[in-house]
Amino acid sequence: MKFTHSDLQSKIKEIFKGEINFDEKTLDTYSRDASLLEVKPELVLFPQNTEDIKNLVKFVSQNKADNPNLSITARAAGTCMSGGSLSESIVMDMTKHFGGVLSVSPEEVVALPGTFYRDFETETLKHNAILPSYTASKMLNTVGGMVANNSAGEKTLAYGKTEEYVKEMKVIFADGNEYITKPLNKEELERKIAQGDYEGNIYKNLWNLIQENEQAIKYAKPDVSKNSAGYYLWNVWDGHTFDINKLITGSQGTLCVITEIKFKLVPVKKKSKLFVIFMRDLENLSELVNEILPFKPESLESYDDSTMKLAIRFLPEMIKKMKVNHFVKLMFGFLPEVGMMLKGGIPKLILLVEFGGDEDAEIDKKMKDLYAKIHHFGFTMRMSRSEEESSKYWTIRRESFNLLRQHGKGARTAPFIDDVVVKPEYLPKFLPKMRKILDDHKLVYTIAGHAGNGNFHIIPLMNMKDPKNAELIPVVSDKIYSLVKEYRGSIDAEHNDGIIRTPYLEQMFGHEIVDLFKKTKEIFDPQNIFNPGKKVGGTKQYMIDHIVKN
Ligand SMILES: Cc1cc2nc3c(=O)[nH]c(=O)nc-3n(C[C@H](O)[C@H](O)[C@H](O)COP(=O)(O)OP(=O)(O)OC[C@H]3O[C@@H](n4cnc5c(N)ncnc54)[C@H](O)[C@@H]3O)c2cc1C
């Protein structure tokens, strides 16, 4: 039966206990996330329990043939920067009734996907443990969003991305049933395949796909330390273990709905100290990064001169964000930076190198040894003496995107080439070429990011009311992503493909691999009911048509 809008809501009401909203204000709110896109949903649903999701998935599966536009997009905090949580059909908000930590120990934690990371961390810290792939948006996003986007952050250099920390999940596949997904050895995989049912067939078809295309898949793996692009077929089978979670993590809700996650945790180091390097030019960046990495810092982050200028301009607000009492003292703490700015001597890039350990002496030795090793570059360096001093640099780094979002002045943040990554050794050649493309198009932008991984967030400021700017987006994307390909990098390291980058996956991976991505999607979701247009099937035209106009 083909549904009208009112048929649809009344039919869903029969099978769904949670709230169903479709007032204009709600639809407007859910039309946006932190991306440059706008897509208006038809309904916004708040599932109350697993039964609600199972019933909804069954309902959509059964009615998809007559209603080809019907689909389900799970949404958590909506901070996705690639448009992953946007949909024209049903958006299912997981934050209202699907939050909470179910159990926690120093080694692992079980949580519902709509749990905000800030609440999750409060619980894990009671056991002196953290999920170290936390993001710069950790006060805003959920753990389910982190899994679905395979998020990462300042500690990823030392600890890896979210994909390293998912031990087990509960998920709802397209048949509307809930399953446990966890790593399997060969015998367990064979038993699963022998089931011959819906779940067994997913494992069988995925196993066959991976076996039949082993060489192509191996070669397709991006040669970088972090990647969110595509389906990570290369990570599923390592010769001993078949871990389907390596594929579900980062799949942006296109393969199933996640209903519960068991994460591995790591202990918090007792002490940490920050070593700051002020680079007046980028010429020696890769040599410098490569000399720092053997010291095994916990973080190696960076922000550029534009970010720093912005932070100085909005200094009082920045300090408020640090939530400190001694406002005046801290204002004085920024005097060296203000001085640099007035003299026009702001460094091109500021590198933050954080060391962690259990003893001061251990960290101090590393800092001294690092100083001795990199002194020859002739850059100004500072070993921060207190948490307060470190906090000023960290706040600038973490708040860089938010600052821009709030202070565009007629222009807004335009994240579209916001997450490129290449091996650090290529940075000296890659960065100037990338900047030249941006400068040739007269873009105003900031660069901040994870220098240790060669992953940079480039955020242009653009007036989206001017249609010429919307036209620039595919033009600049094409050029930047060609450059990324030249250096065998990835178009996204942590922010994922969404609507904004799915059309570029073919440019990055080639036709054969994108065809395997399509087959992967068909194995899990043959009717395309889960979050369509992300990972597979997205077009440049759809992306252009949905760029915000304000
Ligand atoms: C200021 C700012 C800073 C940021 N910094 C970082 C950073 O440092 N590192 C980083 O990696 N990202 C960063 N991001 C991007 C974003 O915060 C992360 O991707 C985050 O993990 C998304 O979480 P969320 O809860 O907002 O998920 P959402 O945006 O709601 O959803 C993200 C994706 O997950 C899917 N999804 C959500 N829940 C489920 C579920 N239960 N089952 C299946 N699929 C689901 C959605 O469909 C969508 O595709 C930043 C964003 C902002 C605004």
The ligand as an SDF file (V2000), in Angstrom:
LIG
                    3D

 53 58  0  0  0  0  0  0  0  0999 V2000
   32.5790   21.4400   17.4220 C   0  0  0  0  0  0  0  0  0  0  0  0
   32.7300   20.0540   16.8440 C   0  0  0  0  0  0  0  0  0  0  0  0
   33.9240   19.3760   16.9990 C   0  0  0  0  0  0  0  0  0  0  0  0
   34.0770   18.0800   16.4990 C   0  0  0  0  0  0  0  0  0  0  0  0
   35.2480   17.4110   16.7400 N   0  0  0  0  0  0  0  0  0  0  0  0
   35.3950   16.1360   16.3320 C   0  0  0  0  0  0  0  0  0  0  0  0
   36.5930   15.4060   16.6300 C   0  0  0  0  0  0  0  0  0  0  0  0
   37.5020   15.8760   17.2920 O   0  0  0  0  0  0  0  0  0  0  0  0
   36.6910   14.1430   16.1600 N   0  0  0  0  0  0  0  0  0  0  0  0
   35.6930   13.5420   15.4620 C   0  0  0  0  0  0  0  0  0  0  0  0
   35.8420   12.3840   15.0780 O   0  0  0  0  0  0  0  0  0  0  0  0
   34.5380   14.2080   15.1870 N   0  0  0  0  0  0  0  0  0  0  0  0
   34.3570   15.4640   15.6060 C   0  0  0  0  0  0  0  0  0  0  0  0
   33.1810   16.1320   15.3400 N   0  0  0  0  0  0  0  0  0  0  0  0
   32.0980   15.4460   14.6080 C   0  0  0  0  0  0  0  0  0  0  0  0
   31.0750   14.7320   15.5310 C   0  0  0  0  0  0  0  0  0  0  0  0
   31.0030   15.3560   16.7750 O   0  0  0  0  0  0  0  0  0  0  0  0
   31.3870   13.2230   15.7240 C   0  0  0  0  0  0  0  0  0  0  0  0
   31.2900   12.5440   14.5030 O   0  0  0  0  0  0  0  0  0  0  0  0
   30.4410   12.5590   16.7500 C   0  0  0  0  0  0  0  0  0  0  0  0
   30.9730   11.3470   17.1900 O   0  0  0  0  0  0  0  0  0  0  0  0
   29.0270   12.3730   16.2530 C   0  0  0  0  0  0  0  0  0  0  0  0
   28.2250   11.9960   17.3570 O   0  0  0  0  0  0  0  0  0  0  0  0
   26.6980   12.3860   17.4870 P   0  0  0  0  0  0  0  0  0  0  0  0
   26.2170   11.7920   18.7560 O   0  0  0  0  0  0  0  0  0  0  0  0
   26.4870   13.8250   17.3120 O   0  0  0  0  0  0  0  0  0  0  0  0
   26.0900   11.5620   16.2520 O   0  0  0  0  0  0  0  0  0  0  0  0
   25.1300   12.0690   15.0710 P   0  0  0  0  0  0  0  0  0  0  0  0
   25.7060   13.2460   14.4190 O   0  0  0  0  0  0  0  0  0  0  0  0
   23.7450   12.1610   15.5520 O   0  0  0  0  0  0  0  0  0  0  0  0
   25.2300   10.7980   14.0900 O   0  0  0  0  0  0  0  0  0  0  0  0
   26.4250   10.4620   13.4550 C   0  0  0  0  0  0  0  0  0  0  0  0
   26.1890    9.2460   12.5530 C   0  0  0  0  0  0  0  0  0  0  0  0
   25.8820    8.1230   13.3690 O   0  0  0  0  0  0  0  0  0  0  0  0
   24.6710    7.4910   12.9560 C   0  0  0  0  0  0  0  0  0  0  0  0
   24.0600    6.9440   14.1770 N   0  0  0  0  0  0  0  0  0  0  0  0
   23.7930    7.6040   15.3310 C   0  0  0  0  0  0  0  0  0  0  0  0
   23.2800    6.7560   16.2310 N   0  0  0  0  0  0  0  0  0  0  0  0
   23.2180    5.5290   15.6530 C   0  0  0  0  0  0  0  0  0  0  0  0
   22.7690    4.2440   16.0680 C   0  0  0  0  0  0  0  0  0  0  0  0
   22.2830    4.0270   17.2890 N   0  0  0  0  0  0  0  0  0  0  0  0
   22.8360    3.2250   15.1880 N   0  0  0  0  0  0  0  0  0  0  0  0
   23.3300    3.4060   13.9480 C   0  0  0  0  0  0  0  0  0  0  0  0
   23.7770    4.5960   13.5010 N   0  0  0  0  0  0  0  0  0  0  0  0
   23.7240    5.6410   14.3390 C   0  0  0  0  0  0  0  0  0  0  0  0
   23.8840    8.6140   12.2970 C   0  0  0  0  0  0  0  0  0  0  0  0
   22.9480    8.1000   11.3660 O   0  0  0  0  0  0  0  0  0  0  0  0
   24.9850    9.4060   11.6250 C   0  0  0  0  0  0  0  0  0  0  0  0
   25.2970    8.8250   10.3840 O   0  0  0  0  0  0  0  0  0  0  0  0
   33.0060   17.4530   15.7960 C   0  0  0  0  0  0  0  0  0  0  0  0
   31.8050   18.1430   15.6340 C   0  0  0  0  0  0  0  0  0  0  0  0
   31.6560   19.4220   16.1520 C   0  0  0  0  0  0  0  0  0  0  0  0
   30.3400   20.1130   15.9740 C   0  0  0  0  0  0  0  0  0  0  0  0
  1  2  1  0
  2  3  1  0
  2 52  2  0
  3  4  2  0
  4  5  1  0
  4 50  1  0
  5  6  2  0
  6  7  1  0
  6 13  1  0
  7  8  2  0
  7  9  1  0
  9 10  1  0
 10 11  2  0
 10 12  1  0
 12 13  2  0
 13 14  1  0
 14 15  1  0
 14 50  1  0
 15 16  1  0
 16 17  1  0
 16 18  1  0
 18 19  1  0
 18 20  1  0
 20 21  1  0
 20 22  1  0
 22 23  1  0
 23 24  1  0
 24 25  2  0
 24 26  1  0
 24 27  1  0
 27 28  1  0
 28 29  2  0
 28 30  1  0
 28 31  1  0
 31 32  1  0
 32 33  1  0
 33 34  1  0
 33 48  1  0
 34 35  1  0
 35 36  1  0
 35 46  1  0
 36 37  1  0
 36 45  1  0
 37 38  2  0
 38 39  1  0
 39 40  1  0
 39 45  2  0
 40 41  1  0
 40 42  2  0
 42 43  1  0
 43 44  2  0
 44 45  1  0
 46 47  1  0
 46 48  1  0
 48 49  1  0
 50 51  2  0
 51 52  1  0
 52 53  1  0
M  END
$$$$
